[in-house]
C-alpha cells in the first residue's frame, strides 16, 4: 500500500475506497469522488495493491487444506488405521532437541 500525502494531513480521517486495488480521488474537503470540483486539484492519493486480497485467498486455501487433513487423520485414528512411524518421530524429537540447544532436555 502506498499513501501520498502532499499536504501533510496525517491527522485527517481516512477516506473509504470503492474496492481494493483501485484508485479514488479525494477533494480538498476530504470527500470521496471520481471528479473534482472546478479549480480543485488532486494532490492526495491512496493506492491499495492486491497483495492483501492474494494473502487472504492463500490463508483461506491453507485453512481449508488443514481442515481436510485433520478430518482425514481423525477418520484414520477412529478406524484404527493410523500408525505413527516411531523411527521418524524419534528422529524428529532428537533433531528438535539438538537444534534448540536444550542439552538433551525435552
C-alpha positions in Angstrom: 0.0 0.0 0.0 1.3 3.4 -0.8 -0.1 6.7 0.6 0.9 10.0 -0.8 0.0 13.0 1.4 1.4 16.1 -0.2 -0.5 18.4 2.2 0.9 16.6 5.2 -2.6 15.9 6.5 -1.6 12.9 8.6 -4.4 13.6 11.2 -7.2 13.7 8.6 -9.7 10.8 8.7 -9.1 8.2 6.0 -11.5 8.0 3.1 -13.1 4.7 2.2 -12.2 3.2 -1.2 -14.8 1.7 -3.5 -12.8 -1.6 -3.9 -9.4 -3.0 -3.2 -6.7 -2.3 -5.8 -8.5 0.8 -7.2 -7.6 4.4 -7.1 -10.1 7.0 -5.9 -9.6 10.8 -5.8 -10.3 12.9 -2.8 -11.3 16.5 -3.0 -9.9 19.2 -0.7 -12.8 18.7 1.8 -11.9 15.1 2.2 -14.9 13.7 0.4 -14.7 10.7 -1.9 -15.4 11.3 -5.5 -14.5 10.4 -9.1 -14.5 14.0 -10.2 -13.2 17.1 -8.5 -14.9 20.5 -8.4 -13.8 23.4 -10.5 -10.3 24.7 -9.6 -9.6 21.8 -7.2 -6.5 19.6 -7.8 -6.0 16.0 -6.7 -2.9 16.2 -4.6 -3.5 13.3 -2.2 -3.9 9.8 -3.3 -4.1 6.3 -1.9 -3.2 3.2 -3.8 -4.0 -0.3 -2.5 -2.3 -3.3 -4.0 -4.0 -6.6 -4.5 -1.5 -8.2 -2.1 -4.0 -8.2 0.8 -6.5 -10.0 -1.4 -4.0 -12.6 -2.5 -2.9 -13.1 1.1 -6.4 -13.6 2.2 -7.1 -16.2 -0.5 -3.9 -18.0 0.3 -4.8 -18.1 4.0 -8.3 -19.4 3.2 -6.8 -22.2 1.0 -4.3 -23.2 3.7 -7.1 -23.3 6.3 -9.3 -25.5 4.1 -6.3 -27.8 3.3 -5.5 -28.1 7.0 -9.1 -28.8 7.9 -9.3 -31.5 5.3 -6.0 -33.1 6.7 -7.4 -33.0 10.2 -10.6 -34.7 9.0 -8.6 -37.4 7.3 -6.4 -38.0 10.4 -9.5 -38.1 12.7 -11.0 -40.8 10.5 -7.8 -42.8 10.4 -7.5 -42.7 14.2 -11.2 -43.7 14.7 -10.9 -46.6 12.3 -7.6 -47.8 13.8 -5.6 -47.4 10.6 -3.4 -44.5 11.8 0.0 -45.7 12.8 2.9 -43.5 14.0 6.3 -44.1 12.4 8.3 -44.4 15.6 11.6 -44.0 13.9 10.6 -40.8 12.2 9.1 -39.5 15.4 12.2 -40.2 17.5 14.5 -38.7 14.8 12.4 -35.5 14.8 12.4 -35.3 18.6 16.2 -35.6 18.8 16.7 -33.2 15.9 14.5 -30.6 17.6 16.3 -31.0 20.9 19.7 -30.6 19.3 18.7 -27.6 17.2 17.0 -25.8 20.2 20.1 -26.3 22.3 18.2 -27.8 25.2 21.1 -30.1 26.1 19.0 -33.2 25.8 16.1 -31.9 28.0 12.8 -32.4 26.2 
